[in-house]
Amino acid sequence: MNNEQANAACKAFSVWFKGMKDFGLSPAKIEATHDFVMDGLTYYVIRYKKFLLGRWFIGIAGGYEGNSLENCGYIFSDLKELYDEKTALDSGQKLAVFIRKFKTIEVLLEGYVAYAQSKTLDADKIDRQFVQSVTRNFLEAGKVDITSNHVVIANPLRYIAFGELMPTLEQEIPNGTYPAEVSICRSRITGIRICTARLKIKDTKAVRYELAKPVPETAANVSKDGTIWTGYPVDAGMTCFIDAKGAVAMGEWIDKWHKANADKNHYDDYFAAIFAESYKKLPAFQREGGDFIEWTNPDTNERTVMISSGFGDGYYQCFWGYDESGEICELVTPLVDPDLYDKSEIGAE
């Protein structure tokens, strides 16, 4: 054991412990008892006492590269597990695996938020999502009927259901039936997630993207200075492509459903079964419970496609894709950055 590094690990753990809101004091006693190497970094098993006459608890601090005294921030204890010399090394390694995964997800979520809210979009990044690889796949999730020349991208089961925060996109497209596609990312840490949702308007390749602007009076938000926000909020982990008039019709149908089912919930008692059936048909492409469906409004016979929104609630942007001739060929909403997702595989074992 590198004694100097072990002392540094104890000091780092003490700082971490002191920062815990329930304590505010350094451990009454602390020492490094074991070290181990994981992916080329050294970790130290820490035993500590919260109070001088108290019991020993277990924690870890690391990882250290070579003889460096600077750690990578993998410091953790659940503050409840007691130290047992017989199992200390094994327990320390399990704590290291846990905190490494937690830190990875924490960093990834920060990146995902920035990506989903970005107002620029790289055509090559989107193109690379709709390919098959070890971590990526794609498929058509269903068809969308457009009958009013306008598209709404919004949260269907929260906002469209109650007729609010569902911006109608300003750009018109020809009426017709369009395929809605999803690109899918896989990771051993975070599982399957929908990466991008895409409505294909033409069977051509997008070479550039522009923010999709809302009809001003339907914008999800307008700043005090009159700036109209692009994008849309999600408050139930779901987005959708739907015709503008179809969005109103969907809200009306759900309202009618509630009147006929006053003591029921439209997701739990109606849509959940449809999502579950989607999972049953395509279990390799979505999480248990279902991540996408094509839904036909019983009153209008018009179809919409609902899609799980990446990592759930948040604020998302959408973009029109233009082909080489300058014509609109698709509408996309980025949900998860696949490049960050691939990086989550590092240290996933």
Buried (B, 14 or more C-beta within 10 A) or exposed (E): EBEEBBBBBBBBBBEBBEEEEEEEEBBEBBBBBBBBEBEEBBBBBBBBBBEEEEEBBBBBBBBBEEEBEEBBEBBBBEBEBEBEEEEBBEBBBEBBBBBBBEBBBEEBBEBBBEBBEBEEBEBEBBEBBBEEEEBBBBBBBBBBBBBBBBBBBBBBBBBBBEBEBBBBBBBEBEEEEBBBBBBBBBBEBBEBBBBBBBBBBBEBEBBBBBBBBBBEEBBBBEEEEEEBBBBBBBBBBBBBBBBBBBBBBBBBBBEEBBEEEEEEEBBEEBBBEEBEEBBEEEEEBBBEEBBBBBBEBEEBEBBBBBBBBBBEBBBBBBBBBBBEEEEBBBBBBBBBBBEBBBBBBEBEE
